[in-house]
Amino acid sequence: MSMLKKMAWSFTSFQKIRSLRFEHTNKTIGFVLFLTFISLLPTFFFMALTIVNGYHIATTDLPKSVSSFAISNSQLTSSQPFTKKVNGTAFILNPSQSIERFHSPAHAIGFLKDGIYITTNSQTQTYSYELLNWHHKDKNELLNLLHEQKFSLYILVPIAMLLLYVLTAGLNFLSITCLAYLGKLIGLITKKQIPFKQLWALSAYSTVTFTMIYTLFEAFSLSLATHSSLYWIGTFFIYLLLVTRVPVRKKVKPNKEAGTNVF
């Protein structure tokens, strides 16, 4: 069965989604991996775009606009601050701001007083100069270092994407399993004996709707307040509807006449 068809069912038919609880576990695992990949596509796109645009600004516009900048004792010094935005990506050079207190735009790369940061879809990663072993670097050394890393980006960026995918997939499997255990509790309350394998499958498919909604929001660089809480409230509500409406098997009553002997 097509992965896309299963995703469409998550929006159109809870009855068909409930029927997927009987499919083989390997198919459900494959679907979760596919859903994880789809959900990360906007992040991958903006990550690559941010790094490429930031690198271009750092190697072409920065040397022309700032006469001198250097790193001394793991601290950035500069003759003047510098900010430029290209294709939605901001590059910032600001020796007066710390990476711990700086508020970054949605897509940006910045060289600050004590380190650099990369922000993609409002998710920021910071690296101190001490961690990068950049204790003393003048302007020419920094520019040469950036030029040397050009071809390394073709390797480092895919590796970073792969690590992000593996980490996200692991977190998704963990959250789906926790949700399935909640399904066990729901089954006890509603007096429905549903196998854990089926609960796990229903848990996996209950995450589709809000995962796709939030993926669309990220694709358009939009953000929702209380992101995680809204996601899990909506997902749990869908899961509750799926579990509580699973039909109960009727117990077959023994036929008394079948046990009597006719003489």
Backbone as numpy.savetxt, mean C-alpha at the origin, in Angstrom:
# Nx Ny Nz CAx CAy CAz Cx Cy Cz
-11.62 -18.95 -13.49 -12.47 -17.76 -13.49 -11.58 -16.51 -13.49
-11.98 -15.51 -14.24 -11.20 -14.29 -14.38 -11.12 -13.52 -13.06
-9.92 -13.01 -12.78 -9.72 -12.18 -11.59 -10.60 -10.93 -11.66
-10.68 -10.34 -12.85 -11.47 -9.11 -13.01 -12.95 -9.39 -12.78
-13.41 -10.58 -13.16 -14.81 -10.93 -12.94 -15.10 -11.03 -11.44
-14.17 -11.60 -10.71 -14.34 -11.69 -9.25 -14.39 -10.30 -8.63
-13.54 -9.41 -9.12 -13.55 -8.04 -8.61 -14.88 -7.36 -8.91
-15.43 -7.61 -10.09 -16.72 -7.02 -10.45 -17.82 -7.55 -9.56
-17.77 -8.82 -9.21 -18.78 -9.41 -8.32 -18.78 -8.74 -6.95
-17.63 -8.28 -6.50 -17.53 -7.63 -5.19 -18.37 -6.36 -5.13
-18.63 -5.77 -6.31 -19.44 -4.55 -6.37 -20.89 -4.83 -6.75
-21.14 -5.99 -7.34 -22.47 -6.23 -7.92 -23.27 -7.34 -7.26
-22.61 -8.35 -6.71 -23.36 -9.52 -6.23 -22.68 -10.17 -5.02
-23.26 -9.95 -3.84 -22.76 -10.62 -2.64 -23.03 -12.12 -2.70
-24.09 -12.51 -3.37 -24.42 -13.92 -3.47 -23.33 -14.69 -4.22
-22.84 -14.11 -5.30 -21.78 -14.76 -6.07 -20.47 -14.77 -5.28
-20.23 -13.71 -4.53 -19.03 -13.67 -3.69 -19.08 -14.77 -2.63
-20.26 -14.98 -2.04 -20.39 -16.05 -1.04 -20.12 -17.43 -1.66
-20.45 -17.59 -2.93 -20.20 -18.88 -3.58 -18.72 -19.15 -3.76
-17.88 -18.11 -3.74 -16.44 -18.29 -3.91 -15.78 -18.89 -2.68
-16.50 -19.03 -1.58 -15.92 -19.62 -0.38 -15.57 -21.10 -0.59
-16.11 -21.72 -1.64 -15.86 -23.13 -1.90 -14.66 -23.35 -2.82
-14.09 -22.27 -3.37 -12.98 -22.44 -4.30 -11.72 -22.85 -3.56
-10.75 -23.37 -4.31 -9.50 -23.83 -3.71 -8.74 -22.64 -3.10
-8.08 -22.91 -1.98 -7.38 -21.84 -1.26 -6.31 -21.19 -2.13
-5.65 -21.97 -2.99 -4.61 -21.40 -3.85 -5.16 -20.30 -4.76
-6.40 -20.48 -5.21 -7.02 -19.47 -6.07 -7.29 -18.19 -5.28
-7.70 -18.34 -4.04 -7.94 -17.17 -3.19 -6.64 -16.43 -2.90
-5.58 -17.19 -2.62 -4.27 -16.58 -2.38 -3.80 -15.83 -3.63
-3.97 -16.44 -4.79 -3.60 -15.78 -6.04 -4.37 -14.49 -6.26
-5.64 -14.51 -5.87 -6.46 -13.30 -6.03 -5.97 -12.19 -5.10
-5.59 -12.54 -3.87 -5.09 -11.54 -2.93 -3.80 -10.92 -3.45
-2.92 -11.74 -4.02 -1.68 -11.21 -4.60 -1.98 -10.29 -5.78
-2.95 -10.67 -6.60 -3.34 -9.83 -7.74 -3.94 -8.52 -7.26
-4.80 -8.57 -6.25 -5.42 -7.36 -5.71 -4.37 -6.45 -5.10
-3.37 -7.03 -4.42 -2.29 -6.23 -3.84 -1.53 -5.48 -4.93
-1.25 -6.17 -6.04 -0.53 -5.54 -7.14 -1.34 -4.39 -7.73
-2.63 -4.61 -7.96 -3.49 -3.56 -8.52 -3.53 -2.35 -7.58
-3.63 -2.60 -6.28 -3.74 -1.50 -5.32 -2.46 -0.67 -5.23
-1.33 -1.26 -5.62 -0.05 -0.55 -5.53 0.34 0.15 -6.83
-0.42 -0.04 -7.89 -0.07 0.59 -9.17 0.06 2.11 -9.08
-0.88 2.83 -8.42 -0.69 4.29 -8.29 0.57 4.64 -7.52
0.87 3.88 -6.48 2.08 4.13 -5.69 3.33 3.91 -6.53
3.36 2.83 -7.31 4.51 2.57 -8.18 4.69 3.69 -9.19
3.59 4.13 -9.78 3.65 5.17 -10.79 4.20 6.47 -10.22
3.64 6.90 -9.09 4.07 8.17 -8.50 5.48 8.07 -7.92
5.85 6.88 -7.44 7.21 6.69 -6.93 8.23 6.90 -8.05
7.98 6.25 -9.19 8.90 6.39 -10.33 8.92 7.82 -10.84
7.73 8.44 -10.93 7.63 9.81 -11.44 8.36 10.79 -10.52
8.19 10.62 -9.21 8.83 11.52 -8.24 10.34 11.41 -8.31
10.85 10.19 -8.37 12.30 9.99 -8.39 12.90 10.53 -9.69
12.26 10.26 -10.82 12.78 10.73 -12.11 12.78 12.25 -12.19
11.66 12.88 -11.82 11.58 14.35 -11.87 12.53 14.99 -10.86
12.58 14.42 -9.65 13.47 14.96 -8.64 14.94 14.87 -9.04
15.29 13.74 -9.64 16.68 13.56 -10.09 17.02 14.56 -11.19
16.07 14.79 -12.10 16.31 15.75 -13.20 16.53 17.16 -12.66
15.71 17.57 -11.71 15.86 18.92 -11.14 17.19 19.04 -10.39
17.53 17.99 -9.62 18.75 18.04 -8.80 20.01 18.12 -9.65
20.00 17.53 -10.83 21.21 17.49 -11.65 21.28 18.59 -12.71
20.17 19.25 -12.98 20.16 20.28 -14.03 19.86 21.68 -13.49
18.76 21.83 -12.76 18.33 23.15 -12.31 19.03 23.60 -11.02
19.27 22.66 -10.11 19.87 23.03 -8.83 21.26 23.65 -8.98
22.19 23.08 -9.77 23.52 23.69 -9.90 23.49 25.09 -10.48
22.50 25.37 -11.35 22.42 26.69 -11.96 21.81 27.73 -11.02
20.93 27.28 -10.13 20.18 28.23 -9.29 20.84 28.52 -7.95
21.61 27.59 -7.43 22.24 27.76 -6.11 23.75 27.75 -6.31
24.39 28.84 -5.91 25.83 28.98 -6.17 26.67 28.02 -5.34
26.27 27.79 -4.10 27.07 26.90 -3.25 26.17 26.18 -2.24
26.45 24.91 -2.06 25.82 24.11 -1.01 26.75 22.93 -0.71
26.71 22.50 0.54 27.62 21.44 0.97 27.06 20.78 2.23
27.62 19.62 2.54 27.29 18.92 3.77 28.55 18.87 4.63
28.45 19.41 5.83 29.58 19.44 6.76 29.12 18.94 8.12
29.82 17.95 8.65 29.43 17.33 9.92 27.98 16.84 9.87
27.62 16.25 8.74 26.27 15.69 8.53 25.18 16.74 8.60
25.53 18.00 8.30 24.58 19.10 8.29 24.68 19.84 6.96
23.52 20.15 6.36 23.51 20.83 5.07 23.65 22.33 5.26
24.51 22.93 4.45 24.63 24.39 4.39 24.44 24.82 2.94
23.84 26.00 2.76 23.55 26.47 1.41 23.52 27.99 1.38
23.90 28.55 0.25 23.89 30.00 0.11 22.47 30.55 0.09
21.50 29.70 -0.31 20.10 30.11 -0.36 19.21 28.87 -0.48
17.99 28.96 -0.02 17.05 27.84 -0.24 16.62 27.77 -1.70
16.15 26.60 -2.09 15.76 26.40 -3.48 14.54 25.48 -3.54
13.55 25.88 -4.34 12.34 25.08 -4.53 11.91 25.17 -5.98
11.62 24.02 -6.56 11.10 24.00 -7.93 10.15 22.82 -8.07
9.07 23.03 -8.84 8.07 22.00 -9.06 7.95 21.72 -10.55
8.05 20.42 -10.90 7.95 19.98 -12.28 7.02 18.77 -12.35
5.99 18.86 -13.18 5.05 17.74 -13.38 4.51 17.18 -12.07
4.18 18.10 -11.16 3.59 17.68 -9.89 4.57 17.25 -8.83
5.87 17.22 -9.15 6.90 16.82 -8.19 7.69 18.04 -7.75
7.83 18.21 -6.45 8.57 19.35 -5.91 9.96 18.90 -5.48
10.95 19.71 -5.79 12.31 19.49 -5.28 12.64 20.66 -4.37
13.09 20.33 -3.15 13.30 21.37 -2.13 14.69 21.24 -1.54
15.40 22.34 -1.48 16.68 22.43 -0.78 16.52 23.48 0.30
16.54 23.07 1.56 16.26 24.00 2.64 17.10 23.62 3.87
18.22 24.31 4.10 19.10 23.97 5.22 18.58 24.40 6.58
17.47 25.10 6.61 16.94 25.58 7.90 15.86 24.65 8.49
15.46 23.63 7.71 14.40 22.74 8.15 14.95 21.35 8.47
14.36 20.71 9.49 14.75 19.36 9.87 13.79 18.35 9.25
14.27 17.14 8.98 13.42 16.12 8.37 12.31 15.66 9.32
12.48 15.90 10.62 11.47 15.48 11.59 10.31 16.46 11.68
10.53 17.70 11.33 9.50 18.73 11.51 8.98 19.31 10.20
9.56 18.88 9.10 9.19 19.48 7.82 7.91 18.86 7.29
7.00 19.72 6.79 5.76 19.25 6.18 5.95 19.22 4.67
5.87 18.02 4.11 6.18 17.83 2.70 4.94 17.90 1.83
5.09 18.36 0.58 3.99 18.22 -0.40 3.71 16.75 -0.69
2.68 16.48 -1.46 2.26 15.10 -1.72 3.31 14.30 -2.47
4.01 14.96 -3.41 5.06 14.29 -4.20 6.28 15.21 -4.19
7.33 14.77 -3.52 8.49 15.67 -3.37 9.74 14.91 -3.00
10.88 15.53 -3.34 12.19 15.10 -2.88 12.86 16.32 -2.28
13.44 16.18 -1.10 14.03 17.33 -0.44 15.37 17.04 0.22
16.27 18.02 0.15 17.52 18.00 0.89 17.35 19.03 2.01
17.31 18.55 3.25 17.10 19.43 4.39 18.35 19.47 5.26
18.21 20.08 6.42 19.35 20.33 7.28 20.09 19.05 7.68
19.34 18.02 8.04 19.97 16.81 8.59 19.71 15.54 7.78
19.08 15.68 6.61 18.84 14.48 5.81 18.00 14.77 4.59
17.71 13.71 3.83 16.87 13.84 2.65 15.57 13.07 2.88
14.57 13.41 2.10 13.29 12.70 2.20 12.71 12.51 0.81
11.91 11.48 0.67 11.17 11.21 -0.57 9.71 10.99 -0.19
8.82 11.78 -0.76 7.40 11.68 -0.45 6.64 11.28 -1.71
5.87 10.19 -1.60 5.03 9.72 -2.70 3.62 9.50 -2.17
2.65 10.17 -2.78 1.26 10.07 -2.31 1.15 10.35 -0.81
1.84 11.38 -0.37 1.81 11.84 1.03 2.43 10.84 2.00
3.13 9.83 1.52 3.85 8.88 2.37 5.34 9.18 2.26
5.94 9.55 3.40 7.31 10.06 3.40 8.29 9.06 3.99
9.43 8.94 3.31 10.57 8.18 3.82 11.74 9.12 3.99
12.41 9.05 5.14 13.52 9.96 5.43 14.81 9.17 5.63
15.92 9.82 5.25 17.24 9.21 5.39 18.20 10.30 5.88
18.77 10.11 7.04 19.70 11.10 7.57 21.03 11.01 6.82
21.78 12.10 6.82 23.08 12.11 6.17 24.04 11.16 6.87
23.89 10.99 8.16 24.73 10.04 8.89 24.46 8.62 8.42
23.17 8.30 8.20 22.83 6.97 7.71 23.41 6.72 6.32
23.41 7.75 5.48 23.95 7.64 4.13 25.47 7.77 4.09
26.05 8.03 5.24 27.51 8.21 5.35 27.98 9.43 4.55
27.13 10.47 4.53 27.48 11.73 3.89 27.88 12.73 4.98
29.07 12.58 5.50 29.50 13.45 6.60 30.06 14.76 6.06
30.85 14.67 4.99 31.47 15.87 4.42 31.41 15.75 2.90
30.59 16.59 2.27 30.46 16.60 0.81 30.30 18.04 0.35
31.14 18.47 -0.59 30.94 19.80 -1.15 30.00 19.70 -2.36
29.76 20.84 -3.01 28.80 20.89 -4.12 29.17 19.93 -5.25
30.43 19.97 -5.67 30.86 19.13 -6.78 30.78 17.64 -6.42
31.13 17.31 -5.20 31.07 15.91 -4.77 29.64 15.41 -4.74
28.72 16.24 -4.28 27.31 15.85 -4.26 26.76 15.66 -5.67
27.11 16.57 -6.57 26.63 16.46 -7.94 27.22 15.23 -8.64
28.50 14.97 -8.40 29.13 13.78 -8.98 28.49 12.50 -8.42
28.16 12.56 -7.15 27.51 11.41 -6.52 26.15 11.14 -7.14
25.41 12.20 -7.42 24.10 12.04 -8.05 24.23 11.49 -9.47
25.22 11.99 -10.21 25.43 11.50 -11.57 25.84 10.03 -11.58
26.62 9.62 -10.59 27.04 8.22 -10.51 25.88 7.28 -10.21
24.87 7.81 -9.52 23.74 6.97 -9.12 22.68 6.85 -10.21
22.89 7.48 -11.36 21.87 7.49 -12.41 21.49 6.07 -12.84
22.49 5.25 -13.16 22.20 3.91 -13.63 21.78 2.99 -12.50
22.18 3.33 -11.27 21.76 2.52 -10.12 20.26 2.64 -9.87
19.67 3.76 -10.31 18.23 3.94 -10.11 17.42 2.89 -10.85
17.93 2.44 -12.01 17.21 1.43 -12.78 17.15 0.09 -12.04
18.03 -0.08 -11.07 18.02 -1.31 -10.26 17.35 -1.07 -8.92
17.67 0.08 -8.30 17.18 0.35 -6.95 15.67 0.59 -6.92
15.14 1.29 -7.92 13.70 1.58 -7.93 12.87 0.30 -8.06
13.17 -0.61 -9.01 12.41 -1.87 -9.05 12.55 -2.70 -7.79
13.75 -2.69 -7.18 13.94 -3.44 -5.93 13.07 -2.84 -4.83
13.02 -1.51 -4.76 12.17 -0.86 -3.76 10.71 -1.19 -3.98
10.28 -1.25 -5.25 8.89 -1.60 -5.56 8.60 -3.04 -5.16
9.55 -3.94 -5.43 9.36 -5.35 -5.07 9.26 -5.53 -3.56
10.14 -4.85 -2.82 10.09 -4.94 -1.36 8.77 -4.38 -0.82
8.32 -3.29 -1.40 7.04 -2.71 -0.99 5.89 -3.68 -1.26
5.95 -4.34 -2.42 4.90 -5.31 -2.78 4.89 -6.49 -1.80
6.06 -7.03 -1.48 6.14 -8.17 -0.56 5.64 -7.77 0.82
6.05 -6.60 1.30 5.61 -6.14 2.61 4.11 -5.92 2.64
3.57 -5.27 1.61 2.13 -5.01 1.56 1.33 -6.30 1.48
1.80 -7.25 0.66 1.12 -8.54 0.55 1.11 -9.27 1.89
2.24 -9.24 2.60 2.29 -9.88 3.92 1.32 -9.26 4.90
1.24 -7.94 4.91 0.30 -7.25 5.79 -1.14 -7.57 5.41
-1.40 -7.69 4.11 -2.76 -8.03 3.66 -3.16 -9.43 4.12
-2.25 -10.39 4.00 -2.55 -11.75 4.44 -2.79 -11.79 5.96
-2.00 -11.01 6.70 -2.17 -10.96 8.15 -3.52 -10.37 8.52
-3.90 -9.27 7.88 -5.18 -8.62 8.19 -6.36 -9.50 7.79
-6.24 -10.20 6.64 -7.31 -11.10 6.20 -7.48 -12.25 7.19
-6.37 -12.77 7.69 -6.44 -13.86 8.67 -7.09 -13.40 9.98
-6.73 -12.21 10.44 -7.35 -11.67 11.65 -8.85 -11.48 11.46
-9.24 -11.01 10.28 -10.66 -10.82 9.98 -11.38 -12.16 9.95
-10.70 -13.19 9.46 -11.31 -14.52 9.43 -11.55 -15.06 10.84
-10.64 -14.76 11.76 -10.85 -15.19 13.15 -12.03 -14.44 13.78
-12.22 -13.19 13.39 -13.43 -12.49 13.83 -14.67 -13.17 13.27
-14.55 -13.72 12.07 -15.66 -14.47 11.49 -16.01 -15.70 12.31
-15.00 -16.33 12.92 -15.26 -17.45 13.82 -16.14 -17.01 14.98
-15.82 -15.83 15.53 -16.61 -15.30 16.63 -18.03 -14.98 16.18
-18.15 -14.39 14.98 -19.48 -14.10 14.44 -20.27 -15.39 14.25
-19.59 -16.44 13.80 -20.25 -17.73 13.63 -20.77 -18.30 14.92
-20.01 -18.13 16.00 -20.46 -18.62 17.30 -21.69 -17.84 17.78
-21.68 -16.54 17.55 -22.81 -15.71 17.99 -24.06 -16.04 17.19
-23.90 -16.22 15.88 -25.05 -16.50 15.02 -25.37 -17.99 14.92
-24.58 -18.81 15.64 -24.77 -20.27 15.66 -24.67 -20.87 14.26
-23.62 -20.40 13.53 -23.34 -20.96 12.22 -21.94 -21.56 12.23
-21.86 -22.82 11.94 -20.58 -23.51 11.91 -20.00 -23.45 10.49
-19.17 -22.44 10.26 -18.56 -22.23 8.95 -17.08 -22.60 9.05
-16.58 -23.47 8.17 -15.16 -23.83 8.21 -14.26 -22.61 8.06
-13.10 -22.65 8.73 -12.19 -21.51 8.70 -11.73 -21.20 7.29
-11.55 -22.22 6.45 -11.15 -22.01 5.06 -12.15 -21.11 4.33
-13.44 -21.35 4.56 -14.47 -20.54 3.92 -14.50 -19.13 4.50
-14.30 -19.02 5.81 -14.25 -17.69 6.45 -13.08 -16.88 5.91
-11.95 -17.54 5.67 -10.77 -16.85 5.15 -11.03 -16.34 3.73
-11.69 -17.16 2.93 -12.00 -16.75 1.56 -12.96 -15.56 1.56
-13.99 -15.61 2.41 -14.93 -14.50 2.49 -14.23 -13.23 2.99
-13.29 -13.42 3.92 -12.53 -12.28 4.43 -11.71 -11.63 3.31
-11.09 -12.46 2.48 -10.27 -11.94 1.38 -11.12 -11.14 0.39
-12.27 -11.67 0.03 -13.10 -11.00 -0.98 -13.84 -9.79 -0.40
-13.99 -9.74 0.90 -14.66 -8.58 1.50 -13.79 -7.33 1.46
-12.48 -7.50 1.25 -11.58 -6.34 1.21 -11.54 -5.67 -0.16
-12.15 -6.29 -1.17 -11.99 -5.79 -2.54 -12.59 -4.40 -2.72
-13.82 -4.22 -2.26 -14.56 -2.98 -2.55 -13.81 -1.74 -2.07
-13.45 -1.72 -0.79 -12.80 -0.53 -0.25 -11.34 -0.43 -0.68
-10.70 -1.56 -0.99 -9.35 -1.50 -1.54 -9.35 -0.78 -2.88
-10.32 -1.09 -3.74 -10.40 -0.45 -5.04 -10.80 1.02 -4.93
-11.69 1.33 -3.98 -12.08 2.73 -3.77 -10.88 3.57 -3.37
-10.09 3.06 -2.43 -8.92 3.81 -1.97 -7.82 3.85 -3.03
-7.76 2.82 -3.87 -6.80 2.84 -4.97 -7.15 3.96 -5.96
-8.43 4.14 -6.24 -8.86 5.22 -7.13 -8.56 6.58 -6.51
-8.75 6.71 -5.20 -8.43 7.96 -4.53 -6.94 8.27 -4.65
-6.09 7.26 -4.47 -4.65 7.47 -4.57 -4.24 7.78 -6.00
-4.92 7.18 -6.97 -4.60 7.43 -8.37 -4.82 8.89 -8.75
-5.79 9.53 -8.10 -6.07 10.94 -8.36 -5.47 11.86 -7.30
-4.53 11.29 -6.52 -3.82 12.06 -5.48 -4.77 12.70 -4.48
-5.84 11.97 -4.15 -6.78 12.43 -3.15 -6.57 11.66 -1.86
-6.91 12.27 -0.76 -6.74 11.61 0.53 -8.04 11.71 1.32
-8.26 10.70 2.16 -9.43 10.69 3.03 -8.97 10.82 4.48
-9.72 11.59 5.25 -9.42 11.68 6.68 -9.68 10.33 7.33
-8.89 10.04 8.37 -9.00 8.75 9.09 -9.05 7.60 8.09
-8.05 7.56 7.23 -7.97 6.60 6.13 -8.19 5.16 6.58
-7.39 4.69 7.51 -7.44 3.28 7.89 -8.73 2.92 8.61
-9.24 3.82 9.45 -10.46 3.51 10.20 -11.66 3.37 9.28
-11.80 4.25 8.30 -12.90 4.14 7.34 -12.79 2.86 6.52
-11.57 2.52 6.14 -11.35 1.31 5.35 -11.81 0.07 6.12
-11.39 -0.03 7.36 -11.69 -1.25 8.12 -13.14 -1.31 8.59
-13.74 -0.16 8.86 -15.16 -0.16 9.21 -15.99 -0.65 8.03
-15.71 -0.10 6.83 -16.44 -0.52 5.64 -16.20 -1.98 5.29
-14.95 -2.42 5.39 -14.62 -3.82 5.08 -15.28 -4.78 6.05
-15.27 -4.44 7.34 -15.90 -5.31 8.34 -17.41 -5.39 8.12
-18.02 -4.28 7.73 -19.47 -4.28 7.46 -19.79 -5.23 6.30
-19.00 -5.19 5.24 -19.21 -6.09 4.11 -19.00 -7.54 4.54
-17.95 -7.77 5.31 -17.66 -9.12 5.79 -18.80 -9.65 6.67
-19.34 -8.77 7.49 -20.46 -9.15 8.36 -21.67 -9.58 7.53
-21.94 -8.83 6.47 -23.06 -9.19 5.58 -22.81 -10.53 4.89
-21.59 -10.78 4.51 -21.27 -12.04 3.83 -21.42 -13.23 4.77
-20.90 -13.09 5.98 -20.89 -14.22 6.92 -22.28 -14.50 7.46
-23.00 -13.47 7.86 -24.29 -13.68 8.50 -25.35 -14.20 7.54
-25.13 -14.02 6.23 -26.11 -14.49 5.26 -25.69 -15.77 4.54
-24.67 -16.42 5.08 -24.31 -17.73 4.55 -25.42 -18.71 4.94
-25.99 -19.42 3.99 -27.09 -20.34 4.32 -26.62 -21.47 5.23
-27.49 -21.82 6.19 -27.19 -22.87 7.15 -27.66 -24.20 6.59
-26.81 -25.21 6.72 -27.22 -26.53 6.27 -28.28 -27.11 7.20
-29.31 -27.60 6.59 -30.37 -28.20 7.38 -29.98 -29.62 7.80
-30.19 -29.89 9.07 -29.88 -31.22 9.57 -30.94 -32.21 9.11
-30.48 -33.31 8.56 -31.38 -34.34 8.08 -31.85 -35.20 9.25
-33.17 -35.22 9.47 -33.71 -36.01 10.57 -33.76 -37.48 10.17
-33.36 -38.39 11.07 -33.38 -39.79 10.76 -34.80 -40.28 10.55
-34.97 -41.14 9.60 -36.28 -41.70 9.29 -36.59 -42.85 10.23
-37.60 -42.65 11.08 -37.92 -43.65 12.09 -38.42 -44.94 11.44
-39.17 -44.79 10.32 -39.75 -45.97 9.68 -38.68 -46.84 9.08
-37.53 -46.18 8.68 -36.46 -46.95 8.07 -35.83 -47.90 9.05
-35.94 -47.57 10.37 -35.30 -48.41 11.37 -36.20 -49.50 11.89
-37.45 -49.57 11.46 -38.38 -50.60 11.96 -38.39 -51.78 11.03
-38.53 -52.97 11.60 -38.58 -54.20 10.82 -40.03 -54.58 10.54
-40.31 -54.94 9.31 -41.67 -55.33 8.93 -41.71 -56.85 8.80
-42.60 -57.49 9.55 -42.73 -58.95 9.49 -43.99 -59.32 8.74
